[in-house]
Amino acid sequence: MYHDPVLLNESISGLNINPEGIYIDVTFGGGGHAREILKHLTTGRLIAFDQDADALNNTIDDERFILVNHNFSYLKNFLKLHNASKVDGILADLGVSSHQFDVAERGFSTRFNSQLDMRMNQNQPITATDIVNDFDEQELSRIFRDYGEIKNHRCFARAITESRSIKPIETTTDLSNAVSKCFPQHKRNKFLAQVFQALRIEVNNEMQVLRTLLQQSGESLLSGGRLVVISYHSLEDRLVKNFIKSGNFEGKIEKDFYGNPIVDFKQISRKPIMPNDDEIEKNNRARSAKLRIAEKK
């Protein structure tokens, strides 16, 4: 099931839609944001991206709409292909869709005992099973440190290498059991969420893909075009915030000869926009969402 789109009204408002413009939804999923964008268009067009084959079942029968079944890191290539090298707005609703979490065999959730998969694109070769069984202890430690922000990351890496030496780790339950000695049981859900997040980011190369998207968005937007990004954890939000503020991922603002900042974007929302209590109650996925809006100078 695809749940209600997160921060729908706020993100559509943030796009400041020109009815005749060209808009990009790089994370089509269930198509909730896309359908709302189309309602605001007259002669405009919407190009959506989703690398997950399941998303193709939600395609919209509308001559103004195109769905590209590829990763959004190929944004510029496909915009050129569809005669849309410069666009009026780009929307990204990052992370894993509710549908992906809810389908047990995809292996994204700790709620089910299933194969450790975690691929957003089911055609790619490497799964989470490959990573936990084949990566060395140092690499696993790096993944949990950098992508799970787990302080005792070495314990998790060692626990996995010890467990797989007895038998391969193949399911979500195998993984949960392998690392269970590294955290107190009353914090089980929190730590497992961090472990699963870290592996998922590694499997799908999510941080590099997001960097590529942000860089290409700066090159693909018309002057006055809007970039609207919904993120779900601090790693994503930090990249988006720094890029909007400074044009790079470190957040260092470079200045010209006269001391003026050299930046491509103007921040429309100084602080991230968060969902209200009603939305969180209706859709639990919204609880960690942060929306940032920027305008191309």
Secondary structure, DSSP 8 states (H G I E B T S, - for coil): -----TTHHHHHHHHT--TTSEEEES--TTSHHHHHHHHT-SS-EEEEE---GGGGGG----TTEEEE-S-GGGHHHHHHHTT-SSEEEEEEE-S--HHHHH-GGG---TTS--B----SSTTSS--HHHHHHHS-HHHHHHHHHHTT--TTHHHHHHHHHHHHHHS---BHHHHHHHHGGGS-GGGHHHHHHHHHHHHHHHHHTHHHHHHHHHHHHHHHEEEEEEEEEEE-SHHHHHHHHHHHHHSSSS----B-TTS-B--SEEES-SS-B---HHHHHH-GGGGG-EEEEEEE-
